[in-house]
Amino acid sequence: MGKTLTKFRNGWAGKVSRSIDNVIESFRNVSLGDIGFGVPVFWDSTNKGIIPYDSATCTMDNFVGFTVNIGDKSPENYSEDAGKFTTKDPVEVITRGCVIVDIGNYTAEGAAVYIKKSDGTLTSSAGEAGTTVQITNAITRTARDSNHMIEIVLKNRNFM
């Protein structure tokens, strides 16, 4: 006999979760390494592309959005839970809308979203003064699931 699902997981990092009002743009990965799906990225004005968080150079002034996995455009040789864009790949970035991300510490729906300066991971807790950077145009939308995935909303475009 069939079963009824009573609890749904949020999905995988970098999945677009609601598509009615999303803005997704392509940028070049100019970092020296790979960029995973669901990662906050920032504009590198020197190299004219995006990079993942770096506490020395990244601020909300150059925050672009989160990398997303678009099925017909993302690299095909990666699985959904381990995907990444390599150096010089075109990278799909959601600049406004809803996306699934991996978040370490979760406080409540509607909470602010922060980047930890120490390792670039996401949290919804500000932590001690000076240890995080708030993504001012982002809030949490759903509760965190068992895999630490959460839906966040980028309420407006920040950079471009």
N, C-alpha and C positions, 0 to 999 in steps of 0.2 A: 504494500500500500504506500502511496505517496506521502511526502512530508510537507508541512507548511513552514516556510521560512519565517522566523519570528524576529531575527536580528540581522541586519544587513551591514556588511563592512563598507567602509568608505571607498575602497579601491586602492590604486597604486599611485605612488608619487608621480606627479606630472600629468595626471589625467585631468582633462577639462571636465568639470562636473555639471555645469549648467551652461547652455550655449546660447541663450537668447540675446544676451547683450555683451558678449565677450569681444575683446579686441586682441588679436594674435598677430604678431609681426615677426619677420625673419631678420636675424642679425648674424654676423660672423663671429665665431668663437676665436678671440685673439689671445686667450690665456695660453699658458705654457703646458696645460694639462687638460684632462677631460672635465666636462661639466655634466653632472647627472641630471636626471629628470626631477622636476619639482624643486629646483634650487634657485634661490634669489640671485639675480644677476645685475651687474652694474655697467654703465657705459665707460669705456676707456677712451678718452678723447685723443690720446696720443696715437693709438693704433686703430682707431675708428671701428670698434667692435665691442663685444661684451666679455666680461670676466666674472668669475664667481667672487664672493665676498673676500675682501682683503682689508683687514683693519687699518692698514696704513693709507689706503687710497680711496676706500669706498665710504660714501656718506649718502644720506637721503637725497642730496642734490643730484646724484648720478644714478640713483636706483631706477631700473628699467621695469623689472617684473620677475616672473618665475618661468623657468624653462618648462615646456610642455611636450608631451609625446603625442604628435598627430600621426595617426596610423599610416596615412599615405605619403608622409613627408619625412618621418623620423628614420634613422638608420634601421634596416630590417634585420640585422644580425645580432640584435640584443633582445633579451627577454624583457617582459614588462616590469619586473621588479629589480633589474640590474642595468637598466638602460643608461646610455650616456652619449654625449656628443664629443667627438675628438677635436683636437686643434684644427682650426680653419673650416670645420663643418659649418654649414648654415644651421642656425639654431632657432627653433620656434619658441617665442616668448609671449606669454600672456601679459598684457599691460593693463587690462581692465577685465574684470569678470571673476569667475569662480574656478578654483583649482585645488586638487588634492596635494597635500604636502606631508612630509614626515616631521612631527613636532615632538620635542623631548618632554617638555613640561606643559601641562594643560591646566588652565584654571576654570574657564567657563565659556559658554557660547557668548559671542559678542565681545570677547576680550581682545585687547590689542595683541599684535604679533611683533616679536622682537628677534633680532639676530644676536647670538652670543659672540662677543668680540674675540673670545679665546679660541673658538673652533669653527665659527660660522654656522652653527646649527640653529634651528628655530626653537622658540619657546614662547609661551603666552604669559610669562612672568618677567617683570622688569629686572628682578635680581638686585644685587647691590649697585649703588650709584656708580655709573661709568663702566659697567661690565656688559651692557647691552646697547644695541641701537634699535629704536622703534621704527618699524615700517609704518609710517603715519597714515597711509591710505589703505591699510589692511586690517581686517578683523576676522576672528574665528567665526565659522558659520555652524558647524556641527560639533558634537562631542567626539573625542578621540576614540578610535577603535582599538582592538587588541593588538594591532600591528603599528600603533602610534601614528596612524594616518588620520588626517583631519581636513575638512574642507575650509578654505579661507576665501574671503572676498576681497578683491582689489577694487575699492569703491570708485576710484577715478585714476586716470593716467597721471603718472608722476613726472615723467621725464620728457617725452616727445609729443 
